[in-house]
Amino acid sequence: MGIELITLLIVVALLGLMAFGVPLGITTLTVSLVTAILCFGERAGFFIVAANVSEVLHKYELIAVPFFVFMANVLERSGIAKSLFDSMAIAGGRFRGSVGVQTCIVAVLLAAMSGIMGGEIVMLGLIALPQMLRLGYDKKLSIGIICAAGALATLIPPSVVLIVYGLAAQVSITKLFAASAVPGLLLASLYITYILVRVRLRPGMAPIYDIPETGYPFFKRLKFLKGIILPAVLTFTVLGVIYSGIATVTEAAAIGAVGALVVAGVRKEACSSP
């Protein structure tokens, strides 16, 4: 059996199991085991899978993954993500498709803060999707924006996917981060351009976000950007220590986890103050 056919069968098996609702971890483990056993035999197949899993788990850089997951959960639970979206929605002003555009911008910021694609899509689905549907946005357009913008966490550093890929491919994770930032931002720009063109051609798909705050002069609306200050500081801190060479990706992830706790504590204090 040729490698092309084997690859095709692996992809079909992965998609088929996920379509039936099998969890991703069980799906990948099952396909890996079955493929290894069929190609190398029962004993050798089990050994190959076990050896690869053991080798990956001994990678020091992999510690960055739970740190970034923890940081994403702290930002979600503390309400920082919602505050970020509200600030961007008000500061953005009145123009057709503004909430969709702001959702893409918030997705970029959340990706830079967490690096978790699944968590980002969940956050956007809980925060932005109800808002767009409430304002009368087209349902298909709204869901498409959430899915497309949420997937930006795959490219925009610090991406957990790039960390895992870098370990598997023996490539510098820092260089992967540097190489993926521009394509990620370019893709976000293309999404925003598409939204603006689409809603201009079909105005009924995206009513104007009309609340009193959006009618304020631009400089007066800037005060509503206070919800973006703490997340921006956290993002630039994490990415800054990586690109400047001060810390490795793993160390930066630890800094981000501690910083997320500090940001959550400051925000709670600010919210509880009269």
C-alpha positions in Angstrom: 0.0 0.0 0.0 1.5 3.3 -1.1 2.1 6.2 1.3 -0.4 8.4 -0.6 -3.2 5.9 0.1 -2.2 5.5 3.7 -2.2 9.2 4.2 -5.7 9.5 2.6 -7.0 6.7 4.8 -5.6 8.4 7.9 -7.3 11.7 7.0 -10.6 10.0 6.2 -10.5 8.1 9.5 -9.7 11.2 11.5 -12.6 13.2 9.9 -14.9 10.2 10.2 -14.4 9.6 13.9 -14.6 13.4 14.7 -17.9 13.5 12.7 -19.3 10.8 15.0 -18.4 12.9 18.0 -15.4 10.9 19.2 -13.1 13.2 21.3 -10.0 14.4 19.5 -7.6 12.8 21.9 -9.2 9.4 21.5 -9.5 9.9 17.7 -5.8 10.6 17.2 -4.7 7.9 19.6 -6.9 5.3 17.9 -5.8 6.3 14.3 -2.1 6.3 15.4 -2.3 2.9 17.0 -4.2 1.2 14.2 -2.0 2.7 11.5 1.2 1.7 13.3 -0.1 -1.8 13.9 -1.1 -2.3 10.3 2.1 -0.9 8.9 4.7 -2.3 11.4 3.0 -5.2 13.2 1.4 -5.4 16.7 4.6 -5.4 18.8 6.5 -2.8 16.8 3.4 -0.6 16.3 2.8 -0.3 20.0 6.5 0.4 20.7 6.6 3.1 18.0 3.5 4.9 19.4 4.6 4.6 23.0 8.2 5.7 22.3 7.0 8.8 20.4 4.5 9.8 23.2 7.3 9.3 25.8 9.7 11.4 23.8 7.3 14.3 23.4 6.3 14.3 27.1 10.0 14.7 28.1 10.3 17.9 26.1 10.9 20.8 28.5 9.4 23.3 26.1 6.1 21.5 26.2 5.6 23.0 29.7 4.6 26.2 27.9 1.3 24.6 26.8 -0.4 24.3 30.2 0.9 27.7 31.1 -0.8 29.3 28.1 -4.0 27.2 28.7 -4.0 28.5 32.3 -3.5 32.1 31.2 -6.4 31.8 28.7 -8.7 30.4 31.4 -7.8 33.1 33.8 -8.6 35.8 31.2 -11.9 34.2 30.4 -13.1 33.6 34.0 -12.1 37.1 35.2 -14.2 38.7 32.5 -11.2 40.5 30.8 -12.2 39.1 27.4 -15.7 40.5 27.7 -14.4 43.9 28.9 -12.0 43.9 26.0 -14.8 43.3 23.5 -17.1 46.0 25.1 -14.2 48.6 24.9 -13.5 47.8 21.3 -17.2 47.9 20.3 -17.7 51.4 21.8 -14.5 52.9 20.7 -15.0 51.6 17.2 -17.8 54.0 16.5 -20.7 53.8 14.1 -20.2 52.1 10.8 -21.8 49.1 9.1 -20.1 45.9 10.1 -18.3 47.5 13.0 -19.1 44.6 15.5 -17.8 42.0 13.0 -14.6 44.0 12.4 -14.1 44.5 16.2 -14.6 40.8 16.7 -11.7 40.1 14.4 -9.5 42.6 16.2 -10.5 41.2 19.6 -9.7 37.7 18.2 -6.2 38.9 17.3 -5.7 40.3 20.8 -7.0 37.2 22.5 -4.8 35.0 20.3 -1.8 37.0 21.3 -2.8 36.7 25.0 -3.6 33.0 25.1 -2.5 31.1 21.9 -5.4 28.6 22.4 -7.6 28.2 19.3 -10.4 26.2 21.0 -10.6 28.5 24.0 -10.6 31.6 21.8 -13.5 30.3 19.7 -15.5 29.5 22.8 -14.8 33.0 24.3 -15.9 34.7 21.0 -18.9 32.4 20.8 -20.0 33.4 24.2 -19.3 37.1 24.0 -19.5 38.3 20.4 -21.9 35.9 18.7 -24.9 36.7 21.0 -24.1 40.4 20.4 -24.1 40.1 16.7 -27.3 38.0 16.6 -29.0 40.5 18.9 -28.1 43.4 16.6 -29.6 41.6 13.6 -26.4 40.3 11.9 -26.8 37.5 9.4 -26.5 34.2 11.2 -24.1 32.6 8.7 -21.9 35.7 8.5 -21.7 35.8 12.4 -20.8 32.2 12.7 -18.3 32.5 9.9 -16.6 35.5 11.6 -16.3 33.6 14.9 -14.9 30.4 13.3 -12.5 32.3 11.0 -11.3 34.8 13.5 -11.0 32.2 16.3 -8.7 30.1 14.1 -6.2 33.0 14.0 -4.7 31.6 17.3 -3.1 28.9 15.2 -0.8 31.5 13.5 -0.5 34.5 15.9 2.1 34.0 18.6 2.2 32.6 21.2 0.5 29.7 19.4 0.3 26.4 21.2 0.0 24.6 17.8 3.4 26.2 16.8 4.9 25.0 20.0 3.9 21.4 19.5 4.9 21.6 15.8 8.3 23.1 16.6 9.0 20.3 19.1 7.9 17.6 16.6 9.8 19.1 13.6 12.9 20.1 15.7 12.5 23.7 14.6 13.2 26.8 16.7 9.9 27.9 18.3 11.0 31.5 18.6 11.7 31.5 14.8 8.3 30.0 14.2 6.7 32.7 16.2 8.6 35.4 14.3 7.7 33.9 10.9 4.0 33.4 11.7 3.1 36.9 13.1 2.9 38.7 9.7 0.8 36.0 8.0 -1.5 35.9 10.9 -2.0 39.7 10.9 -2.4 39.6 7.1 -5.1 37.0 7.3 -6.9 39.1 9.9 -6.7 42.1 7.6 -8.2 40.0 4.8 -11.1 38.9 7.0 -11.8 42.5 7.9 -11.7 43.6 4.3 -14.1 40.8 3.4 -16.5 41.8 6.1 -16.5 45.5 5.0 -17.0 44.7 1.3 -19.7 42.0 2.0 -21.8 44.2 4.3 -21.5 47.1 1.8 -22.8 45.0 -1.0 -25.6 43.6 1.2 -26.4 46.1 4.0 -29.1 43.9 5.5 -26.5 41.4 6.7 -25.0 43.9 9.3 -27.1 46.7 10.8 -25.2 49.6 12.3 -24.3 49.3 16.0 -26.3 52.2 17.3 -25.8 53.0 21.0 -25.3 56.5 22.6 -21.6 55.9 23.4 -20.7 55.3 19.8 -22.0 58.7 18.9 -19.5 60.5 21.1 -16.5 62.3 19.5 -13.5 60.1 18.8 -11.3 61.5 21.5 -14.1 61.2 24.1 -14.6 57.5 23.1 -10.9 56.8 23.8 -11.7 56.7 27.5 -13.6 53.5 26.9 -10.4 51.8 25.7 -9.3 51.4 29.3 -10.5 47.8 29.1 -7.7 47.1 26.6 -4.9 48.5 28.6 -4.2 45.6 30.9 -4.6 42.9 28.3 -2.3 44.9 25.9 0.4 45.2 28.7 0.2 41.5 29.3 0.5 40.7 25.6 3.4 42.9 24.9 5.2 41.6 28.0 4.9 38.0 27.0 5.8 38.6 23.3 8.5 41.2 24.2 10.5 38.9 26.4 10.4 36.2 23.7 11.5 38.4 20.8 14.1 40.3 22.8 15.7 37.1 23.9 15.2 37.8 27.6 13.3 34.6 28.2 12.5 31.4 26.4 9.0 30.5 25.2 8.5 28.3 28.3 9.7 31.1 30.7 7.5 33.6 28.9 4.5 31.3 29.3 5.2 31.2 33.0 5.5 35.0 33.1 2.1 35.2 31.2 0.4 32.9 33.7 1.6 35.0 36.6 0.7 38.2 34.7 -2.8 36.9 34.0 -3.3 36.4 37.7 -2.0 39.9 38.4 -4.3 41.4 35.7 -7.3 39.5 37.0 -6.6 40.7 40.6 -6.2 44.4 39.5 -9.3 44.2 37.4 -11.3 42.7 40.3 -10.1 45.5 42.6 -11.0 48.1 40.0 -14.5 46.6 39.5 -15.1 46.4 43.3 -14.1 50.0 44.0 -16.9 52.6 44.1 
